[in-house]
Structure formats: structure tokens, C-alpha cells
Amino acid sequence: MAYVISDECVSCGACAAQCPAEAISEGDSHFEINPDACLDCGACADTCPMSAISAE
């Protein structure tokens, strides 16, 4: 089960800095998680100040 980033994302980049798999990159409107690279560790969700990341 990969994590996903909602439209609540403000593109602060906090999640990308915490991702041990480097599965998060900046998309067109907000950051996005590559589900194939995601380790399901939840580090990104714990870091997001907007609570924009949740388990899929």
C-alpha cells in the first residue's frame, strides 16, 4: 500500500527530504509519490505540516 499526496499539498518539500526511498518528486501542481518506489514507511506522512499525505 503506497502513500498518496492530496491537493492540500503546498509544495513545501518537507516530505521529499524525509523519504528514505527518494520516491517523492515535485509534480505539476504539488509533490507526488512514485508508488513503485514507496516503502510504505510513513515518514512522509509524519513530516507533512498540511496532513496532505495518507495511505492509499
SEDOVEX-222746 format. One record per atom (N, C-alpha, C, CB): residue in one letter; chain; atom name; x, y, z. Coordinates in steps of 0.02 Angstrom, whole numbers, always signed. Each point is the difference from the previous one (the first is absolute). Glycine has a CB too. Layout:
// residues N
site rest=a | kette=A | atom=CA | X=X | Y=Y | Z=Z;
...
***
This chain:
// residues 56
site rest=m | kette=A | atom=N | X=+42 | Y=-59 | Z=+0;
site rest=m | kette=A | atom=CA | X=-42 | Y=+59 | Z=+0;
site rest=m | kette=A | atom=C | X=+45 | Y=+62 | Z=+0;
site rest=m | kette=A | atom=CB | X=-93 | Y=-62 | Z=+61;
site rest=a | kette=A | atom=N | X=+94 | Y=+98 | Z=-114;
site rest=a | kette=A | atom=CA | X=+40 | Y=+61 | Z=-5;
site rest=a | kette=A | atom=C | X=-37 | Y=+59 | Z=+30;
site rest=a | kette=A | atom=CB | X=+56 | Y=-44 | Z=-104;
site rest=y | kette=A | atom=N | X=-20 | Y=+96 | Z=+120;
site rest=y | kette=A | atom=CA | X=-30 | Y=+61 | Z=+25;
site rest=y | kette=A | atom=C | X=-15 | Y=+46 | Z=-59;
site rest=y | kette=A | atom=CB | X=+61 | Y=-11 | Z=+110;
site rest=v | kette=A | atom=N | X=-109 | Y=+57 | Z=-101;
site rest=v | kette=A | atom=CA | X=-18 | Y=+48 | Z=-52;
site rest=v | kette=A | atom=C | X=-2 | Y=+70 | Z=+30;
site rest=v | kette=A | atom=CB | X=-66 | Y=-89 | Z=-63;
site rest=i | kette=A | atom=N | X=+77 | Y=+138 | Z=+20;
site rest=i | kette=A | atom=CA | X=-2 | Y=+70 | Z=+22;
site rest=i | kette=A | atom=C | X=-61 | Y=+33 | Z=-31;
site rest=i | kette=A | atom=CB | X=+127 | Y=+4 | Z=+10;
site rest=s | kette=A | atom=N | X=-167 | Y=+28 | Z=+32;
site rest=s | kette=A | atom=CA | X=-62 | Y=+32 | Z=-23;
site rest=s | kette=A | atom=C | X=+13 | Y=+71 | Z=-26;
site rest=s | kette=A | atom=CB | X=-65 | Y=-69 | Z=+82;
site rest=d | kette=A | atom=N | X=+13 | Y=+101 | Z=-105;
site rest=d | kette=A | atom=CA | X=+4 | Y=+69 | Z=-25;
site rest=d | kette=A | atom=C | X=+12 | Y=+50 | Z=+56;
site rest=d | kette=A | atom=CB | X=-75 | Y=-32 | Z=-93;
site rest=e | kette=A | atom=N | X=+74 | Y=+10 | Z=+156;
site rest=e | kette=A | atom=CA | X=+15 | Y=+44 | Z=+57;
site rest=e | kette=A | atom=C | X=+74 | Y=+17 | Z=+3;
site rest=e | kette=A | atom=CB | X=-96 | Y=-50 | Z=+63;
site rest=c | kette=A | atom=N | X=+137 | Y=+15 | Z=-102;
site rest=c | kette=A | atom=CA | X=+72 | Y=+11 | Z=-1;
site rest=c | kette=A | atom=C | X=+16 | Y=+71 | Z=-23;
site rest=c | kette=A | atom=CB | X=+18 | Y=-122 | Z=-25;
site rest=v | kette=A | atom=N | X=+28 | Y=+155 | Z=+63;
site rest=v | kette=A | atom=CA | X=+21 | Y=+68 | Z=-17;
site rest=v | kette=A | atom=C | X=+71 | Y=+0 | Z=-29;
site rest=v | kette=A | atom=CB | X=-74 | Y=+45 | Z=+91;
site rest=s | kette=A | atom=N | X=+99 | Y=-103 | Z=-110;
site rest=s | kette=A | atom=CA | X=+66 | Y=-8 | Z=-31;
site rest=s | kette=A | atom=C | X=+57 | Y=+28 | Z=+42;
site rest=s | kette=A | atom=CB | X=-57 | Y=+6 | Z=-109;
site rest=c | kette=A | atom=N | X=+55 | Y=-19 | Z=+174;
site rest=c | kette=A | atom=CA | X=+54 | Y=+24 | Z=+44;
site rest=c | kette=A | atom=C | X=+62 | Y=-44 | Z=-5;
site rest=c | kette=A | atom=CB | X=-86 | Y=+46 | Z=+78;
site rest=g | kette=A | atom=N | X=+78 | Y=-109 | Z=-99;
site rest=g | kette=A | atom=CA | X=+56 | Y=-45 | Z=-9;
site rest=g | kette=A | atom=C | X=+23 | Y=-38 | Z=+62;
site rest=g | kette=A | atom=CB | X=+33 | Y=+76 | Z=-88;
site rest=a | kette=A | atom=N | X=-67 | Y=-66 | Z=+144;
site rest=a | kette=A | atom=CA | X=+19 | Y=-34 | Z=+62;
site rest=a | kette=A | atom=C | X=-2 | Y=-75 | Z=-8;
site rest=a | kette=A | atom=CB | X=-43 | Y=+97 | Z=+66;
site rest=c | kette=A | atom=N | X=-7 | Y=-122 | Z=-101;
site rest=c | kette=A | atom=CA | X=-8 | Y=-72 | Z=-10;
site rest=c | kette=A | atom=C | X=+56 | Y=-30 | Z=-41;
site rest=c | kette=A | atom=CB | X=-123 | Y=+15 | Z=+8;
site rest=a | kette=A | atom=N | X=+142 | Y=+20 | Z=-61;
site rest=a | kette=A | atom=CA | X=+53 | Y=-25 | Z=-44;
site rest=a | kette=A | atom=C | X=+67 | Y=-6 | Z=+37;
site rest=a | kette=A | atom=CB | X=-59 | Y=+52 | Z=-98;
site rest=a | kette=A | atom=N | X=+71 | Y=-5 | Z=+143;
site rest=a | kette=A | atom=CA | X=+62 | Y=+0 | Z=+38;
site rest=a | kette=A | atom=C | X=+3 | Y=-59 | Z=+49;
site rest=a | kette=A | atom=CB | X=+5 | Y=+124 | Z=-11;
site rest=q | kette=A | atom=N | X=-63 | Y=-149 | Z=+33;
site rest=q | kette=A | atom=CA | X=-3 | Y=-54 | Z=+49;
site rest=q | kette=A | atom=C | X=-7 | Y=-69 | Z=-31;
site rest=q | kette=A | atom=CB | X=-49 | Y=+80 | Z=+78;
site rest=c | kette=A | atom=N | X=+36 | Y=-85 | Z=-143;
site rest=c | kette=A | atom=CA | X=-12 | Y=-64 | Z=-32;
site rest=c | kette=A | atom=C | X=+65 | Y=-40 | Z=-9;
site rest=c | kette=A | atom=CB | X=-100 | Y=+50 | Z=-59;
site rest=p | kette=A | atom=N | X=+107 | Y=-107 | Z=+93;
site rest=p | kette=A | atom=CA | X=+61 | Y=-40 | Z=-7;
site rest=p | kette=A | atom=C | X=+7 | Y=-34 | Z=-68;
site rest=p | kette=A | atom=CB | X=-4 | Y=-18 | Z=+122;
site rest=a | kette=A | atom=N | X=-50 | Y=+12 | Z=-158;
site rest=a | kette=A | atom=CA | X=+1 | Y=-33 | Z=-66;
site rest=a | kette=A | atom=C | X=+6 | Y=+50 | Z=-57;
site rest=a | kette=A | atom=CB | X=-67 | Y=-93 | Z=+48;
site rest=e | kette=A | atom=N | X=+67 | Y=+157 | Z=-32;
site rest=e | kette=A | atom=CA | X=+1 | Y=+53 | Z=-51;
site rest=e | kette=A | atom=C | X=-57 | Y=-11 | Z=-51;
site rest=e | kette=A | atom=CB | X=+125 | Y=+12 | Z=+15;
site rest=a | kette=A | atom=N | X=-184 | Y=-30 | Z=+11;
site rest=a | kette=A | atom=CA | X=-58 | Y=-15 | Z=-42;
site rest=a | kette=A | atom=C | X=-43 | Y=+61 | Z=-12;
site rest=a | kette=A | atom=CB | X=+2 | Y=-115 | Z=+44;
site rest=i | kette=A | atom=N | X=+16 | Y=+172 | Z=-15;
site rest=i | kette=A | atom=CA | X=-42 | Y=+61 | Z=-5;
site rest=i | kette=A | atom=C | X=+35 | Y=+51 | Z=-43;
site rest=i | kette=A | atom=CB | X=-50 | Y=-22 | Z=+113;
site rest=s | kette=A | atom=N | X=+12 | Y=+49 | Z=-161;
site rest=s | kette=A | atom=CA | X=+27 | Y=+52 | Z=-44;
site rest=s | kette=A | atom=C | X=-53 | Y=+54 | Z=-13;
site rest=s | kette=A | atom=CB | X=+78 | Y=-84 | Z=-55;
site rest=e | kette=A | atom=N | X=-55 | Y=+141 | Z=+33;
site rest=e | kette=A | atom=CA | X=-46 | Y=+55 | Z=-13;
site rest=e | kette=A | atom=C | X=-38 | Y=-12 | Z=-65;
site rest=e | kette=A | atom=CB | X=+75 | Y=+79 | Z=+62;
site rest=g | kette=A | atom=N | X=-142 | Y=-77 | Z=-58;
site rest=g | kette=A | atom=CA | X=-42 | Y=-9 | Z=-58;
site rest=g | kette=A | atom=C | X=-23 | Y=+66 | Z=-27;
site rest=g | kette=A | atom=CB | X=-38 | Y=-109 | Z=+44;
site rest=d | kette=A | atom=N | X=-11 | Y=+108 | Z=-88;
site rest=d | kette=A | atom=CA | X=-25 | Y=+62 | Z=-31;
site rest=d | kette=A | atom=C | X=-33 | Y=+47 | Z=+50;
site rest=d | kette=A | atom=CB | X=-16 | Y=-64 | Z=-105;
site rest=s | kette=A | atom=N | X=-27 | Y=+37 | Z=+148;
site rest=s | kette=A | atom=CA | X=-36 | Y=+43 | Z=+47;
site rest=s | kette=A | atom=C | X=+21 | Y=-11 | Z=+73;
site rest=s | kette=A | atom=CB | X=-94 | Y=+0 | Z=-80;
site rest=h | kette=A | atom=N | X=+123 | Y=-57 | Z=+95;
site rest=h | kette=A | atom=CA | X=+25 | Y=-14 | Z=+68;
site rest=h | kette=A | atom=C | X=+47 | Y=-60 | Z=-3;
site rest=h | kette=A | atom=CB | X=-106 | Y=+46 | Z=+51;
site rest=f | kette=A | atom=N | X=+136 | Y=-62 | Z=+5;
site rest=f | kette=A | atom=CA | X=+46 | Y=-57 | Z=+2;
site rest=f | kette=A | atom=C | X=-39 | Y=-65 | Z=-12;
site rest=f | kette=A | atom=CB | X=+77 | Y=+62 | Z=+79;
site rest=e | kette=A | atom=N | X=-43 | Y=-112 | Z=-106;
site rest=e | kette=A | atom=CA | X=-31 | Y=-64 | Z=-15;
site rest=e | kette=A | atom=C | X=+45 | Y=-57 | Z=+24;
site rest=e | kette=A | atom=CB | X=-58 | Y=+50 | Z=-101;
site rest=i | kette=A | atom=N | X=+26 | Y=-107 | Z=+118;
site rest=i | kette=A | atom=CA | X=+37 | Y=-59 | Z=+23;
site rest=i | kette=A | atom=C | X=-2 | Y=-53 | Z=-54;
site rest=i | kette=A | atom=CB | X=-28 | Y=+27 | Z=+121;
site rest=n | kette=A | atom=N | X=+86 | Y=-54 | Z=-139;
site rest=n | kette=A | atom=CA | X=+4 | Y=-55 | Z=-47;
site rest=n | kette=A | atom=C | X=-20 | Y=-64 | Z=+39;
site rest=n | kette=A | atom=CB | X=+92 | Y=+57 | Z=-70;
site rest=p | kette=A | atom=N | X=-150 | Y=-86 | Z=+54;
site rest=p | kette=A | atom=CA | X=-23 | Y=-58 | Z=+39;
site rest=p | kette=A | atom=C | X=+45 | Y=-61 | Z=-7;
site rest=p | kette=A | atom=CB | X=-115 | Y=+42 | Z=-15;
site rest=d | kette=A | atom=N | X=+152 | Y=-47 | Z=-39;
site rest=d | kette=A | atom=CA | X=+45 | Y=-57 | Z=-10;
site rest=d | kette=A | atom=C | X=+62 | Y=+5 | Z=+44;
site rest=d | kette=A | atom=CB | X=-42 | Y=-10 | Z=-116;
site rest=a | kette=A | atom=N | X=+60 | Y=+71 | Z=+135;
site rest=a | kette=A | atom=CA | X=+60 | Y=+10 | Z=+41;
site rest=a | kette=A | atom=C | X=-16 | Y=+9 | Z=+74;
site rest=a | kette=A | atom=CB | X=+53 | Y=+52 | Z=-99;
site rest=c | kette=A | atom=N | X=-115 | Y=-38 | Z=+115;
site rest=c | kette=A | atom=CA | X=-21 | Y=+13 | Z=+69;
site rest=c | kette=A | atom=C | X=+10 | Y=-62 | Z=+43;
site rest=c | kette=A | atom=CB | X=-84 | Y=+84 | Z=-41;
site rest=l | kette=A | atom=N | X=+115 | Y=-74 | Z=+100;
site rest=l | kette=A | atom=CA | X=+13 | Y=-55 | Z=+47;
site rest=l | kette=A | atom=C | X=-56 | Y=-9 | Z=+51;
site rest=l | kette=A | atom=CB | X=+121 | Y=+20 | Z=-15;
site rest=d | kette=A | atom=N | X=-172 | Y=+21 | Z=+12;
site rest=d | kette=A | atom=CA | X=-56 | Y=-1 | Z=+48;
site rest=d | kette=A | atom=C | X=+23 | Y=+11 | Z=+72;
site rest=d | kette=A | atom=CB | X=-59 | Y=-78 | Z=-77;
site rest=c | kette=A | atom=N | X=+110 | Y=+118 | Z=+86;
site rest=c | kette=A | atom=CA | X=+26 | Y=+11 | Z=+68;
site rest=c | kette=A | atom=C | X=-38 | Y=+54 | Z=+38;
site rest=c | kette=A | atom=CB | X=+112 | Y=-35 | Z=-43;
site rest=g | kette=A | atom=N | X=-144 | Y=+81 | Z=+7;
site rest=g | kette=A | atom=CA | X=-39 | Y=+53 | Z=+32;
site rest=g | kette=A | atom=C | X=+40 | Y=+60 | Z=+23;
site rest=g | kette=A | atom=CB | X=-75 | Y=-88 | Z=+35;
site rest=a | kette=A | atom=N | X=+139 | Y=+90 | Z=-49;
site rest=a | kette=A | atom=CA | X=+42 | Y=+57 | Z=+20;
site rest=a | kette=A | atom=C | X=-26 | Y=+65 | Z=-30;
site rest=a | kette=A | atom=CB | X=+99 | Y=-77 | Z=+10;
site rest=c | kette=A | atom=N | X=-122 | Y=+74 | Z=-70;
site rest=c | kette=A | atom=CA | X=-26 | Y=+60 | Z=-34;
site rest=c | kette=A | atom=C | X=-63 | Y=+26 | Z=+33;
site rest=c | kette=A | atom=CB | X=+50 | Y=-41 | Z=-107;
site rest=a | kette=A | atom=N | X=-96 | Y=-4 | Z=+124;
site rest=a | kette=A | atom=CA | X=-63 | Y=+20 | Z=+31;
site rest=a | kette=A | atom=C | X=+12 | Y=+31 | Z=+69;
site rest=a | kette=A | atom=CB | X=-58 | Y=-91 | Z=-62;
site rest=d | kette=A | atom=N | X=+107 | Y=+65 | Z=+98;
site rest=d | kette=A | atom=CA | X=+16 | Y=+27 | Z=+66;
site rest=d | kette=A | atom=C | X=+30 | Y=+70 | Z=-4;
site rest=d | kette=A | atom=CB | X=+17 | Y=-116 | Z=+41;
site rest=t | kette=A | atom=N | X=+13 | Y=+132 | Z=-98;
site rest=t | kette=A | atom=CA | X=+36 | Y=+63 | Z=-9;
site rest=t | kette=A | atom=C | X=-44 | Y=+55 | Z=-29;
site rest=t | kette=A | atom=CB | X=+104 | Y=-65 | Z=-15;
site rest=c | kette=A | atom=N | X=-155 | Y=+48 | Z=-22;
site rest=c | kette=A | atom=CA | X=-40 | Y=+49 | Z=-37;
site rest=c | kette=A | atom=C | X=-37 | Y=+48 | Z=+47;
site rest=c | kette=A | atom=CB | X=-13 | Y=-84 | Z=-92;
site rest=p | kette=A | atom=N | X=+27 | Y=+150 | Z=+88;
site rest=p | kette=A | atom=CA | X=-34 | Y=+48 | Z=+44;
site rest=p | kette=A | atom=C | X=-73 | Y=+12 | Z=-19;
site rest=p | kette=A | atom=CB | X=+111 | Y=+54 | Z=+17;
site rest=m | kette=A | atom=N | X=-131 | Y=-74 | Z=-76;
site rest=m | kette=A | atom=CA | X=-68 | Y=+10 | Z=-24;
site rest=m | kette=A | atom=C | X=-43 | Y=-64 | Z=+7;
site rest=m | kette=A | atom=CB | X=+44 | Y=+87 | Z=-79;
site rest=s | kette=A | atom=N | X=-15 | Y=-141 | Z=+103;
site rest=s | kette=A | atom=CA | X=-34 | Y=-65 | Z=+4;
site rest=s | kette=A | atom=C | X=-29 | Y=-19 | Z=-67;
site rest=s | kette=A | atom=CB | X=-27 | Y=+22 | Z=+120;
site rest=a | kette=A | atom=N | X=+66 | Y=-10 | Z=-173;
site rest=a | kette=A | atom=CA | X=-23 | Y=-14 | Z=-68;
site rest=a | kette=A | atom=C | X=+19 | Y=-69 | Z=-25;
site rest=a | kette=A | atom=CB | X=+10 | Y=+121 | Z=-22;
site rest=i | kette=A | atom=N | X=+23 | Y=-161 | Z=+64;
site rest=i | kette=A | atom=CA | X=+23 | Y=-66 | Z=-21;
site rest=i | kette=A | atom=C | X=-36 | Y=-53 | Z=+40;
site rest=i | kette=A | atom=CB | X=+113 | Y=+46 | Z=-32;
site rest=s | kette=A | atom=N | X=-140 | Y=-96 | Z=-4;
site rest=s | kette=A | atom=CA | X=-35 | Y=-55 | Z=+34;
site rest=s | kette=A | atom=C | X=+14 | Y=-65 | Z=-36;
site rest=s | kette=A | atom=CB | X=-89 | Y=+79 | Z=+40;
site rest=a | kette=A | atom=N | X=+74 | Y=-134 | Z=-6;
site rest=a | kette=A | atom=CA | X=+7 | Y=-66 | Z=-30;
site rest=a | kette=A | atom=C | X=-54 | Y=-7 | Z=-53;
site rest=a | kette=A | atom=CB | X=+49 | Y=-49 | Z=+106;
site rest=e | kette=A | atom=N | X=-30 | Y=+19 | Z=-161;
site rest=e | kette=A | atom=CA | X=-46 | Y=-9 | Z=-57;
site rest=e | kette=A | atom=C | X=-51 | Y=-53 | Z=+16;
site rest=e | kette=A | atom=CB | X=+88 | Y=+35 | Z=-80;
***
